[in-house]
Amino acid sequence: MPRQARILLANMPHRIVQRAHNQKPVFLVDEDYQYCRDKLYIELNPVRAGMVRRPRSYKWPSYRA
């Protein structure tokens, strides 16, 4: 059976398939996507406010976490 085409979005998790027993696909629930969107929003706030040019340049970043 051919593989499904993958659509990868920047900064968003993608479909993961377990390659062991039962081979059930693992999907993230809506709360996980909301968490990713919220984290990205928080990280980009200093950039949008013009305080820094990049998220990693902010004085108190969680960017590297």
GIFEN-V825251 format. One record per pair of residues at least 24 apart in sequence whose C-alpha atoms are under 10 Angstrom apart, sorted by the first residue. I is the first residue (numbers start at 1). J is the second residue. D is the distance in Angstrom with one decimal. If there is no record, write none. Layout:
i=I j=J d=D
i=I j=J d=D
//
This chain:
i=11 j=36 d=7.7
i=11 j=37 d=8.6
i=11 j=40 d=8.0
i=12 j=36 d=6.9
i=12 j=37 d=8.3
i=12 j=40 d=9.8
i=39 j=63 d=9.1
//
